[in-house]
């Protein structure tokens, strides 16, 4: 793994507060950038872009070139693991992902026991290209979806407002649902280790749908699988730096941090600042948590919101980010305004 002693993003995850917090944005390679839209049109389908190493590397680098972010995150998707497990995965324009649903135990029995990482070689090739192109002070982040969130798409076959299909299956058929989770845990460990070997400095585990689970189910289906992934990665790379993002976890965040062993946790914009400072940031780095809608708004509202994040969290270990991904309609000038405000 590359040495990262002088990467501010890695330093924060290693326990060192930075006077100016390192900054990047979730979904920073995206449709708000004209240069991204140009490459996306050239690539064809969304997965075609993910699996073209040169083009995926190019869109990964675009926001770093334009804004000077302290971290790049490899351009890919959380659903490449189901694809590597041999499941049908496609992205419909305007509708999002479509998979063949694993909605009963008989279908779960057809699930391959492990992912074919050969299918994901383009992701590793893209990481190597980006690693070679990045400034040594800029961190490179690899990622995967958390098993719970990936399973919600696999069970329903698409995204749903509250992930009821997966929640119902976990209640009705916990053994079958556990099998999906177990396969995703093992495959995610291998996938993340391969990303580290290809040049990633740190990893993020996105649990976008963690917040729909009640506490007992959250511990079982969000925290515990993430703990297993962290432990599995660290069994081979003991100092691996890992950020968790159990979106919407709220009051369950301290238990998540305690259970999983992550180095940092990403928080959404609804998090209560004093609670996070006292119960979470006292133990790990915090990443977040600007509302993506205030970034669209801009002006004085954006300045106030940036100042609030800094006032709430910059006295401790902070990685400045959004509370979720940047929206396509965000003006570039507002991103520039945000960065200027953070860097003072």
C-alpha positions as CSV (number, residue, x, y, z in Angstrom):
1,X,0.0,0.0,0.0
2,X,1.4,3.5,-0.8
3,X,2.9,5.4,2.0
4,X,0.5,8.2,3.1
5,X,2.3,10.1,5.8
6,X,1.7,13.4,4.1
7,X,-1.8,13.0,2.9
8,X,-4.1,15.2,5.1
9,X,-7.1,12.9,4.5
10,X,-5.1,9.9,5.8
11,X,-3.5,11.9,8.6
12,X,-7.0,12.7,10.0
13,X,-8.0,9.0,9.9
14,X,-4.7,8.2,11.6
15,X,-5.5,10.4,14.6
16,X,-4.1,13.8,13.6
17,X,-6.4,16.8,13.5
18,X,-5.7,19.1,10.6
19,X,-6.0,22.9,11.1
20,X,-7.7,23.1,7.7
21,X,-9.9,20.0,7.3
22,X,-9.2,17.9,4.2
23,X,-12.1,18.2,1.8
24,X,-13.8,16.0,-0.8
25,X,-17.4,15.3,-1.9
26,X,-19.3,12.1,-2.2
27,X,-20.3,11.6,-5.9
28,X,-17.8,14.3,-6.8
29,X,-17.3,12.6,-10.2
30,X,-20.7,13.3,-11.6
31,X,-23.3,15.0,-13.8
32,X,-22.8,18.5,-12.3
33,X,-19.5,18.6,-14.2
34,X,-19.6,19.3,-18.0
35,X,-16.4,17.3,-18.5
36,X,-18.0,14.3,-16.8
37,X,-21.1,14.5,-19.0
38,X,-18.9,14.6,-22.1
39,X,-17.1,11.4,-21.1
40,X,-20.3,9.7,-20.0
41,X,-21.8,10.3,-23.4
42,X,-18.8,8.8,-25.0
43,X,-18.8,5.7,-22.8
44,X,-22.3,4.4,-23.6
45,X,-24.0,2.8,-20.6
46,X,-23.2,3.5,-16.9
47,X,-21.5,0.1,-16.4
48,X,-19.6,0.6,-19.6
49,X,-18.1,3.7,-18.0
50,X,-17.4,1.9,-14.7
51,X,-15.6,-0.9,-16.6
52,X,-13.5,1.2,-18.9
53,X,-10.3,1.8,-16.9
54,X,-9.1,4.8,-18.9
55,X,-12.5,6.6,-18.8
56,X,-13.2,5.6,-15.2
57,X,-9.8,7.0,-14.2
58,X,-10.5,10.2,-16.2
59,X,-13.8,11.0,-14.5
60,X,-12.2,10.1,-11.1
61,X,-9.5,12.7,-11.7
62,X,-11.7,15.5,-13.2
63,X,-13.0,16.9,-9.9
64,X,-9.6,16.7,-8.3
65,X,-8.1,18.7,-11.2
66,X,-10.9,21.3,-11.1
67,X,-11.2,21.8,-7.4
68,X,-8.0,20.5,-5.8
69,X,-9.8,18.1,-3.5
70,X,-7.7,16.3,-0.9
71,X,-9.1,12.9,-1.9
72,X,-10.2,11.2,-5.1
73,X,-12.7,8.3,-4.9
74,X,-12.6,5.7,-7.7
75,X,-15.5,5.9,-10.1
76,X,-17.5,2.8,-9.7
77,X,-20.8,1.6,-8.2
78,X,-21.8,-0.5,-5.1
79,X,-23.6,-3.0,-7.4
80,X,-20.5,-4.2,-9.1
81,X,-20.3,-7.0,-6.4
82,X,-23.7,-8.5,-7.5
83,X,-22.4,-8.3,-11.1
84,X,-19.3,-10.2,-10.1
85,X,-21.5,-12.8,-8.4
86,X,-23.0,-13.5,-11.8
87,X,-26.3,-11.6,-11.2
88,X,-27.9,-9.6,-14.0
89,X,-27.3,-5.9,-13.2
90,X,-28.3,-3.1,-15.6
91,X,-29.0,0.7,-15.2
92,X,-32.1,2.1,-16.8
93,X,-32.0,5.8,-17.7
94,X,-34.2,7.7,-15.3
95,X,-35.0,4.6,-13.3
96,X,-31.8,3.5,-11.7
97,X,-30.5,-0.1,-11.2
98,X,-32.4,-3.2,-12.2
99,X,-31.4,-6.7,-10.9
100,X,-33.0,-10.1,-11.0
101,X,-34.7,-10.2,-7.6
102,X,-33.6,-12.7,-4.9
103,X,-36.9,-12.5,-3.2
104,X,-37.4,-16.1,-1.8
105,X,-35.2,-18.8,-0.3
106,X,-35.3,-20.9,-3.5
107,X,-33.8,-18.0,-5.5
108,X,-31.2,-17.3,-2.8
109,X,-30.0,-20.9,-3.2
110,X,-28.9,-20.0,-6.8
111,X,-26.5,-17.3,-5.5
112,X,-22.8,-18.0,-6.3
113,X,-20.8,-18.5,-3.1
114,X,-18.1,-16.0,-4.1
115,X,-17.6,-13.1,-6.5
116,X,-15.5,-13.5,-9.7
117,X,-12.9,-10.7,-9.1
118,X,-11.7,-11.1,-12.6
119,X,-14.9,-9.4,-13.7
120,X,-13.8,-6.4,-11.6
121,X,-10.2,-6.2,-13.0
122,X,-11.2,-2.9,-14.9
123,X,-11.8,-1.3,-11.5
124,X,-8.3,-2.3,-10.3
125,X,-6.8,-1.1,-13.5
126,X,-8.5,2.3,-13.1
127,X,-7.2,2.6,-9.6
128,X,-3.6,2.0,-10.8
129,X,-4.0,4.7,-13.5
130,X,-5.4,7.2,-10.9
131,X,-2.7,6.3,-8.4
132,X,0.0,7.2,-10.9
133,X,-1.7,10.4,-11.9
134,X,-2.5,11.8,-8.5
135,X,-0.4,14.3,-6.5
136,X,1.3,12.4,-3.6
137,X,-0.7,14.5,-1.1
138,X,-4.0,13.5,-2.5
139,X,-5.5,10.3,-1.1
140,X,-7.2,7.7,-3.3
141,X,-10.3,6.1,-1.8
142,X,-11.7,2.7,-2.8
143,X,-15.1,1.6,-1.7
144,X,-17.9,-1.0,-1.5
145,X,-21.5,-1.0,-0.6
146,X,-22.3,-2.4,2.9
147,X,-23.9,-5.9,2.7
148,X,-27.2,-4.6,4.0
149,X,-27.6,-1.9,1.4
150,X,-26.4,-4.1,-1.5
151,X,-28.7,-6.9,-0.3
152,X,-31.7,-4.4,-0.4
153,X,-31.2,-4.0,-4.1
154,X,-30.6,-7.7,-4.7
155,X,-33.7,-8.8,-2.9
156,X,-36.1,-6.2,-4.5
157,X,-34.4,-6.1,-7.9
158,X,-34.4,-2.2,-7.7
159,X,-34.4,0.6,-5.2
160,X,-37.5,1.2,-3.1
161,X,-38.5,4.1,-0.8
162,X,-38.1,2.2,2.5
163,X,-36.5,-1.1,1.4
164,X,-39.5,-3.0,2.6
165,X,-38.8,-6.2,0.5
166,X,-35.4,-6.8,2.1
167,X,-36.7,-5.9,5.6
168,X,-39.6,-8.4,5.2
169,X,-37.3,-11.1,3.9
170,X,-34.9,-10.6,6.8
171,X,-37.9,-11.1,9.2
172,X,-39.6,-14.0,7.2
173,X,-36.5,-15.9,6.0
174,X,-33.6,-14.9,8.2
175,X,-31.5,-17.9,7.2
176,X,-31.8,-17.2,3.5
177,X,-31.2,-13.5,4.1
178,X,-28.1,-14.4,6.2
179,X,-26.7,-16.3,3.2
180,X,-26.9,-13.2,1.0
181,X,-25.2,-11.2,3.7
182,X,-22.5,-13.8,4.2
183,X,-21.7,-14.0,0.5
184,X,-21.5,-10.2,0.3
185,X,-19.2,-10.0,3.4
186,X,-16.7,-12.5,2.0
187,X,-16.8,-10.9,-1.5
188,X,-16.5,-7.4,-0.2
189,X,-13.4,-8.3,1.8
190,X,-11.7,-9.7,-1.3
191,X,-12.8,-6.8,-3.4
192,X,-11.5,-4.2,-0.9
193,X,-8.2,-6.0,-0.4
194,X,-7.8,-6.0,-4.2
195,X,-8.5,-2.2,-4.3
196,X,-5.8,-1.6,-1.6
197,X,-3.4,-3.7,-3.6
198,X,-4.2,-1.7,-6.7
199,X,-3.3,1.6,-5.0
200,X,-6.2,2.8,-2.8
201,X,-5.0,4.6,0.4
202,X,-8.2,4.2,2.3
203,X,-11.7,2.6,1.9
204,X,-15.2,3.6,2.5
205,X,-18.2,1.3,3.2
206,X,-21.5,2.9,2.1
207,X,-24.5,1.7,4.0
208,X,-27.0,4.1,2.4
209,X,-30.0,2.3,3.8
210,X,-28.9,1.6,7.3
211,X,-31.3,4.2,8.7
212,X,-34.4,2.2,7.8
213,X,-33.5,-0.5,10.4
214,X,-34.7,-0.7,14.0
215,X,-31.9,-1.0,16.6
216,X,-31.8,-4.8,16.9
217,X,-31.9,-5.3,13.1
218,X,-29.4,-2.5,12.7
219,X,-26.9,-4.3,14.9
220,X,-27.5,-7.6,13.1
221,X,-27.6,-6.5,9.5
222,X,-25.6,-3.2,9.4
223,X,-23.0,-3.1,12.2
224,X,-22.1,-6.8,12.4
225,X,-21.5,-7.4,8.6
226,X,-19.4,-4.2,8.5
227,X,-17.4,-5.4,11.6
228,X,-16.7,-8.6,9.7
229,X,-15.5,-6.7,6.6
230,X,-13.2,-4.4,8.6
231,X,-11.8,-7.4,10.5
232,X,-11.3,-9.4,7.3
233,X,-9.5,-6.5,5.6
234,X,-7.3,-5.8,8.6
235,X,-6.4,-9.5,8.9
236,X,-4.4,-9.0,5.7
237,X,-3.7,-5.2,5.9
238,X,-3.5,-4.4,9.7
239,X,-3.3,-0.6,9.3
240,X,-6.0,-0.3,6.6
241,X,-7.9,3.0,7.0
242,X,-11.7,2.5,6.7
243,X,-14.6,5.0,6.9
244,X,-18.1,3.8,7.5
245,X,-21.2,5.6,6.3
246,X,-24.3,4.2,8.0
247,X,-26.6,6.9,6.6
248,X,-29.4,7.9,8.9
249,X,-28.0,5.9,11.9
250,X,-28.6,8.8,14.3
251,X,-28.4,7.7,17.9
252,X,-27.1,4.3,16.8
253,X,-23.8,5.8,15.6
254,X,-21.8,5.3,18.8
255,X,-22.6,1.6,18.9
256,X,-21.8,1.3,15.2
257,X,-18.3,2.9,15.8
258,X,-17.7,0.7,18.8
259,X,-18.8,-2.5,17.0
260,X,-17.1,-2.0,13.7
261,X,-13.7,-0.6,14.5
262,X,-13.8,1.9,11.6
263,X,-11.3,4.8,11.7
264,X,-13.9,7.4,10.7
265,X,-17.6,7.7,10.2
266,X,-19.5,9.8,7.7
267,X,-22.5,11.6,9.0
268,X,-25.5,13.0,7.3
269,X,-26.9,16.6,7.7
270,X,-29.5,15.5,10.3
271,X,-26.9,14.5,12.8
272,X,-27.1,16.4,16.1
273,X,-23.8,18.2,16.6
274,X,-23.3,18.0,20.3
275,X,-24.2,14.3,20.4
276,X,-21.7,13.6,17.5
277,X,-18.9,15.6,19.2
278,X,-19.3,13.9,22.6
279,X,-20.2,10.3,21.6
280,X,-18.6,9.8,18.1
281,X,-15.9,12.4,17.3
282,X,-14.3,11.8,20.7
283,X,-13.4,8.2,19.4
284,X,-13.0,8.5,15.6
285,X,-12.7,11.0,12.8
286,X,-16.0,12.5,11.5
287,X,-16.7,13.1,7.9
288,X,-19.5,15.4,6.7
289,X,-22.0,16.8,6.8
290,X,-23.1,19.7,4.6
291,X,-26.7,19.4,3.3
292,X,-26.4,18.9,-0.5
293,X,-29.4,21.1,-1.0
294,X,-27.7,24.1,0.6
295,X,-24.8,23.5,-1.8
296,X,-27.4,23.9,-4.6
297,X,-28.7,27.1,-2.9
298,X,-25.4,28.9,-2.6
299,X,-25.0,32.5,-1.4
300,X,-25.2,33.5,2.2
301,X,-27.1,30.3,3.2
302,X,-24.2,28.2,1.9
303,X,-21.6,30.3,3.8
304,X,-23.6,29.9,7.0
305,X,-24.0,26.2,6.6
306,X,-20.2,25.7,5.9
307,X,-19.5,27.8,9.0
308,X,-21.8,25.7,11.1
309,X,-20.1,22.5,10.1
310,X,-16.7,24.0,10.9
311,X,-18.0,25.5,14.2
312,X,-19.5,22.1,15.2
313,X,-16.7,19.8,14.2
314,X,-13.4,21.5,13.2
315,X,-12.0,21.5,16.7
316,X,-11.8,17.8,16.5
317,X,-10.8,15.4,13.7
318,X,-12.9,16.4,10.7
319,X,-13.0,15.6,7.0
320,X,-15.2,18.1,5.3
321,X,-17.8,16.5,3.0
322,X,-21.4,16.5,2.2
323,X,-24.0,14.6,4.2
324,X,-24.7,12.5,1.0
325,X,-23.8,12.7,-2.7
326,X,-23.7,16.0,-4.6
327,X,-26.8,16.6,-6.8
328,X,-26.5,16.9,-10.6
329,X,-28.0,20.4,-10.6
330,X,-25.4,21.8,-8.3
331,X,-23.7,24.9,-9.8
332,X,-19.9,24.6,-10.1
333,X,-19.5,28.1,-8.6
334,X,-21.1,26.9,-5.4
335,X,-18.6,24.1,-5.0
336,X,-15.9,26.7,-5.5
337,X,-17.5,28.9,-2.9
338,X,-17.7,26.0,-0.4
339,X,-14.0,25.1,-0.8
340,X,-12.9,28.7,-0.5
341,X,-14.9,29.0,2.7
342,X,-13.6,25.8,4.2
343,X,-9.9,26.7,3.4
344,X,-10.4,30.2,4.6
